[in-house]
Amino acid sequence: MKWNSKTCIALVDMQAFFPSCEQIDFPELMNKPVAVTNGEAGTCIISSSYEARAYGIKTGMRMQEALRLCPEIIKRPSRPKRYAEISANIISALRNITPDIEVFSIDECWMNLYPILDLYKGVENIATMIRQAVYDSSGGINCSIGISEGKLTAKFVAGVNKGKTAIVSADKIKEYMAPYPLEKFCGIGDRILQYLNDRGFKTIGDLQKAPHTVLSIKYGIVGKRIHSACNGHDPVELITKESLPKSIGHSKQLPPFLRDRNIIESTLLHLTYRLTRRMRLLNIRSKSVRIYLLSKYKLIRKIYYFKQANNCNHEFIKAVKAHMQLYRGEPLLKLGIKCWEIEYNDSEQLDLFNEPYNSKHLQCDIAMDKINQRFGDNTIRPAMEYMVDKLDLVPVIAFNFNATSKSKNSL
């Protein structure tokens, strides 16, 4: 197939990634319905194998409901570090084909194929190489490959051809997408979908016939890009270099309706230690921290400000202690901590009358970091973390996790 466009993008999507990792590591699970949950005590399905999906099992479904639909379903607690390891292996293998890769999530990436079309004698050969690289580097995972002119169109093509390789050239992509419902297109979420449906737009073809102002008048440049991409034009380039984070944080789903104050505070402190350690690793600080506790009917959220931007455990712990004073014993579902006002140490504006934040507490944190870097994670850590260990709170990988990125690594 001769490529007739100046751009050529592939979207590679690993199929049922978490359960596939489980089936690879435990061959007895092959061809069986598998549901991955957040830890041994987890009751919510975060991913399921295609054998399970055939019974109607979906992400977000409770295990109790899943067992009614499929009594023989096999529950597997998630293993985030293992998934990250396999993801990193796959990305490393794909970089041997082309270094121009944008990692979209733990199981998806875009690849710029245009510079290597002649080298590998066409797009079909490259697609075959990609599929083989994913399979070999992961130990047997299948993938969907969508190839088109742009990022969003490539993702669309992969999404409607699960488990297959689909190649749609620039001159045919508009016609190819037209019959599909709007919700199949990446970027059209529930709100935009409802907005378009209320105005009579049901398919991508319906939107193609309308002026871009249908979306841009309400959603600005984002709406204009969606309209343009639905018409087959998506000039946005791949982000192949890692960008610096604008925010940084951690959150945790809790065992159902937890209300033990000591465990809640210990879990929040555990997230705080992880957060400040990452901040020191990335050489960033913050002037504030936002902490929240979420119950079924109430959100306890507050921003705490520091006198100076810092990444010191001691300062963050004071904020956690203050926030726990707001807790009144409600059964909690989730909690989290996040920094928005990030500063990078190498870009600090010097103040003649204000020394950069430093303290004996920070020096102690740095010493702990060095010990853990030399002898392994958790060689030295606060005693309260052993209380958190007993909860079996398995680290959660968000679906936008990037196994090759320090800034997005939440393990």
Steps between C-alpha positions, in 0.01 A plus 500: 500500500646835394454764770358822358538739794780698666416347838452140609407422860440164666307448824601179675257376766582192707192281532346445847842590635472425874324161465727412207801555727341265753435235236859520377649463848249231599435279194222312681290818454524487120162496322318547831289794624730716715415816694773723643409691816683753716662263748384187681224691675398687185136475400513711182619361166765720337542277192384163370606248238307462176374164624338687792371782280307242298280457810435874524772576756604867483758728659359659815265210570488357853626145545168400654317593180772341285460170685128501422576540130794258499526273807829351373675838469850502653593798716860622487638781721681764297881503488588854386878459509479195274271680255740796495791265431325337203389840368858629515623189315247558222585869459872417495442244222291745298773764527722260307264553205479878540604732784211736416251369755247676723387286793128566551438259789634181653357297211493748209746702297521695175783441253615730220550268202552751219882530531543120483255413219773460239743335742261214571338494155149610586246537774381138492849369579533745789164390642617138493820599680304690765270206572793259526695738726206534740446124508865407552586769757191431713504122485186470289275807516289583195438857390279718283681715244331794334690693234384825345599859434465638855499405867125507561413332171756225569348447845155482345612240244659287773194533721254365244733214399580336834777244479564569132719716279308765306655748258293789364667758277435874518280506188264235643487571873213751487273260314616212723399677823170647380260213591624456857326652805664809648594329826750281314724802443767579761436844649122485482409433861161489667449879514599571139302196386187623679552849359521363144218249544270777623566678171426199286853370439522123544780380272843629407361557151236734644774710661710497182222683314472777762723810531773490764319770697254234619770395746748788507243757612459306826820299539750733334818361348426152639167494320661622179764227518237229554300625202813514285610150604154360426553632149832317479734792573700478823833687472595472870852359530614222728647600836809283493686688774373476854345824624545623855199436726269791585359317800601200706305287745381164629159360589371172638177300482426370849344175621120543499379763748818531706460725806797408723667837564846353564498301176367796300769733635772238450390446139501874434847530652615206286387688187672813632835321532465365146409845368785692664752234399392530136523877526857479625583249225366742237663799672168683544326676788158647567358797689179314581339158529138394450371214716163328471295230672205362303198323645182396320326829576774742599831637371738648758748698293733787587815670370781562750763766426866499603713804584754377246488255214640169625493120469562416865305221671476700822314793338262274309428289808391813688242557224379140529464532877299820456275337241425204724349747749221552244414130490186406694495122465318461168566166323747587225537369145809687381763751608776692329767769508614721212723800424416750226731799554818325393841666489818353355811550710716593204263782403468656845497878512745601771371718782769704681296499821372141492725194502384193304311254718736281698474330836625206702176323407575538129858381548361191673264439204789526254707257707212249495470542123869420453479188716195371310660575164815310598350200680151479347155646560369486858841417650421778744153643547264634768360239741141609426530353151484149645141572601423582136666174388242300695218656297618342173456836327651402166640798305264607224617561146299764325430425135710800400800350680827520309741224602797684350431837666621623837243780514202270440626204700258452788626170637 
